[in-house]
């Protein structure tokens, strides 16, 4: 069982819970690739903009941006852009060393 599955399913859970955690891991990896590709192709964007480009839900993007930040792939550009509600949002960008590279698995 992978680390993701271990973190999202308890050892005493039934097998369907473990299977669901493993499927979620595959989906999360795919979404992370989509976020990475959007930033690599389009340049710096807010999470809301990434969601619009990728077709992912906003919360899915926020989770994957967080993953990519923890992996030191994505950083806050320091720029802020207004959201549809008018609030300012962080604009994310790939770290310079990550531009045009394949996402590590």
LOKE-703932 format. One record per residue: residue number from 1; x, y, z of N, C-alpha, C, O in turn. Coordinates in steps of 0.02 Angstrom, whole numbers, m for minus. Layout:
N
- NUM  X  Y  Z  X  Y  Z  X  Y  Z  X  Y  Z
...
END
This chain:
105
- 1  42  m59  0  0  0  0  45  62  0  95  63  35
- 2  26  112  m38  67  173  m43  57  217  18  12  206  58
- 3  101  267  25  95  314  81  29  350  80  m3  359  132
- 4  7  372  21  m56  408  15  m113  365  41  m155  388  79
- 5  m114  302  20  m167  257  42  m164  245  117  m216  243  150
- 6  m104  238  144  m96  229  216  m123  289  255  m154  281  307
- 7  m110  349  229  m132  410  262  m207  420  258  m237  452  302
- 8  m239  393  208  m310  405  197  m355  345  212  m416  350  204
- 9  m327  290  231  m366  232  252  m332  202  313  m271  193  313
- 10  m370  186  363  m342  158  424  m331  84  417  m365  51  377
- 11  m284  57  455  m268  m14  449  m327  m59  466  m330  m116  442
- 12  m373  m35  507  m430  m77  525  m491  m63  482  m545  m91  495
- 13  m484  m22  430  m539  m9  384  m549  m70  339  m504  m110  328
- 14  m609  m75  313  m623  m130  266  m586  m119  201  m564  m63  186
- 15  m580  m171  162  m541  m168  100  m566  m116  51  m527  m88  12
- 16  m630  m101  52  m656  m51  5  m628  18  21  m619  59  m25
- 17  m616  32  84  m586  96  104  m515  102  77  m495  155  53
- 18  m478  48  81  m410  49  55  m410  56  m21  m368  92  m49
- 19  m456  23  m54  m461  28  m127  m479  100  m147  m452  127  m196
- 20  m524  131  m109  m544  200  m124  m484  247  m115  m475  293  m155
- 21  m445  236  m63  m386  278  m51  m335  271  m108  m304  320  m129
- 22  m327  210  m133  m280  200  m189  m306  233  m253  m266  261  m291
- 23  m372  231  m266  m400  266  m324  m391  341  m317  m378  376  m366
- 24  m400  366  m256  m392  438  m243  m320  459  m257  m308  515  m281
- 25  m273  416  m241  m202  432  m254  m190  441  m328  m154  487  m349
- 26  m218  397  m368  m209  401  m441  m241  466  m467  m211  501  m508
- 27  m300  483  m442  m335  543  m464  m296  605  m442  m289  653  m481
- 28  m270  606  m381  m232  663  m357  m169  674  m399  m152  730  m416
- 29  m136  619  m417  m76  625  m459  m93  654  m527  m57  696  m553
- 30  m149  632  m555  m170  658  m621  m186  733  m616  m167  772  m660
- 31  m221  752  m564  m239  823  m555  m176  865  m544  m172  921  m570
- 32  m128  839  m508  m65  875  m497  m29  886  m564  m2  939  m576
- 33  m30  835  m606  0  841  m673  m35  895  m714  m3  933  m750
- 34  m102  898  m708  m140  949  m744  m123  1019  m721  m116  1064  m761
- 35  m117  1028  m655  m100  1094  m627  m30  1114  m650  m18  1170  m672
- 36  17  1067  m646  86  1079  m667  87  1099  m741  118  1148  m760
- 37  53  1061  m783  52  1075  m855  21  1143  m870  46  1179  m913
- 38  m31  1161  m834  m63  1227  m846  m14  1283  m830  m8  1331  m868
- 39  21  1278  m773  69  1329  m755  129  1330  m803  156  1383  m818
- 40  148  1272  m825  205  1266  m871  188  1297  m939  230  1328  m971
- 41  126  1287  m962  106  1310  m1028  80  1382  m1028  94  1420  m1074
- 42  44  1401  m975  10  1466  m973  48  1519  m933  35  1578  m940
- 43  93  1497  m889  128  1544  m845  90  1554  m780  42  1519  m767
- 44  112  1602  m740  83  1613  m674  7  1625  m676  m18  1661  m719
- 45  m28  1593  m629  m100  1599  m625  m123  1591  m553  m88  1562  m512
- 46  m182  1617  m538  m214  1605  m473  m246  1535  m475  m254  1506  m529
- 47  m264  1510  m418  m297  1445  m415  m362  1445  m454  m380  1396  m487
- 48  m398  1501  m452  m460  1507  m489  m447  1504  m564  m485  1473  m602
- 49  m395  1536  m586  m377  1535  m657  m355  1465  m678  m372  1442  m732
- 50  m317  1431  m635  m296  1363  m650  m357  1318  m657  m359  1276  m702
- 51  m406  1326  m613  m467  1286  m617  m502  1298  m684  m527  1250  m715
- 52  m505  1360  m705  m538  1375  m769  m502  1344  m828  m533  1319  m874
- 53  m435  1345  m826  m396  1317  m881  m398  1241  m883  m403  1211  m936
- 54  m396  1209  m824  m393  1136  m821  m460  1102  m820  m466  1043  m838
- 55  m512  1138  m800  m578  1107  m792  m586  1072  m725  m638  1041  m712
- 56  m536  1078  m682  m541  1050  m615  m582  1096  m570  m589  1155  m584
- 57  m609  1069  m516  m644  1109  m467  m592  1150  m429  m534  1130  m422
- 58  m612  1208  m405  m568  1253  m369  m533  1217  m310  m472  1223  m302
- 59  m570  1180  m270  m541  1146  m212  m491  1092  m233  m443  1079  m198
- 60  m503  1060  m289  m455  1011  m314  m389  1046  m331  m335  1021  m316
- 61  m394  1105  m361  m334  1143  m379  m297  1165  m317  m236  1159  m313
- 62  m334  1191  m268  m302  1214  m206  m263  1158  m173  m207  1169  m149
- 63  m291  1098  m171  m257  1041  m141  m193  1023  m179  m141  1009  m150
- 64  m198  1023  m246  m139  1004  m286  m86  1058  m285  m26  1042  m287
- 65  m105  1122  m284  m56  1176  m277  m20  1168  m211  41  1176  m207
- 66  m57  1151  m159  m26  1139  m93  25  1082  m97  80  1087  m70
- 67  6  1028  m131  53  972  m140  116  995  m176  172  979  m155
- 68  107  1032  m230  164  1055  m270  207  1105  m231  268  1107  m240
- 69  176  1145  m189  215  1190  m145  257  1149  m96  316  1164  m86
- 70  226  1098  m67  262  1056  m19  320  1019  m52  369  1002  m20
- 71  313  1005  m116  366  971  m154  417  1021  m182  464  1001  m217
- 72  407  1085  m168  453  1137  m189  455  1145  m265  508  1158  m295
- 73  397  1136  m296  391  1143  m369  357  1209  m387  375  1240  m437
- 74  309  1230  m346  270  1291  m358  284  1340  m302  291  1321  m244
- 75  287  1404  m319  297  1457  m269  247  1514  m281  220  1522  m336
- 76  236  1552  m230  196  1613  m234  236  1665  m272  293  1679  m254
- 77  208  1692  m325  245  1741  m366  249  1809  m332  289  1851  m352
- 78  209  1820  m281  207  1886  m249  154  1930  m280  134  1981  m251
- 79  130  1911  m338  78  1949  m372  10  1928  m344  1  1872  m321
- 80  m38  1974  m346  m107  1960  m325  m154  1981  m382  m144  2033  m413
- 81  m204  1939  m394  m254  1955  m446  m323  1949  m415  m334  1908  m371
- 82  m370  1990  m439  m438  1986  m412  m473  1922  m436  m465  1901  m493
- 83  m512  1893  m390  m554  1836  m407  m620  1862  m435  m631  1922  m439
- 84  m665  1817  m453  m730  1838  m478  m769  1875  m424  m813  1915  m440
- 85  m754  1862  m360  m789  1897  m306  m756  1963  m289  m781  2001  m248
- 86  m698  1978  m322  m664  2040  m310  m609  2037  m258  m571  2085  m250
- 87  m604  1981  m223  m550  1973  m174  m484  1959  m211  m484  1934  m268
- 88  m429  1975  m179  m364  1962  m210  m341  1890  m194  m351  1865  m138
- 89  m312  1859  m243  m287  1791  m236  m214  1788  m255  m191  1825  m298
- 90  m178  1743  m223  m107  1731  m239  m102  1705  m310  m145  1668  m334
- 91  m49  1724  m343  m34  1699  m410  25  1651  m404  78  1669  m379
- 92  14  1590  m427  64  1537  m420  105  1531  m483  81  1544  m538
- 93  168  1511  m474  211  1500  m531  258  1441  m516  269  1425  m458
- 94  283  1411  m568  332  1358  m559  398  1390  m538  416  1444  m561
- 95  434  1355  m496  502  1379  m479  542  1378  m544  532  1333  m585
- 96  586  1425  m554  624  1428  m617  657  1362  m636  659  1345  m696
- 97  681  1324  m589  713  1260  m605  663  1208  m631  683  1158  m660
- 98  598  1221  m620  547  1172  m640  516  1187  m708  480  1145  m735
- 99  531  1244  m736  500  1262  m800  519  1213  m854  578  1195  m862
- 100  470  1191  m891  477  1147  m949  507  1078  m932  533  1044  m977
- 101  504  1058  m870  526  991  m850  464  947  m841  409  972  m832
- 102  475  883  m845  420  836  m831  412  832  m755  461  836  m718
- 103  350  825  m732  335  819  m661  361  753  m636  346  700  m664
- 104  401  754  m583  428  692  m553  371  652  m522  325  680  m493
- 105  375  587  m528  323  545  m501  336  528  m429  297  492  m398
END
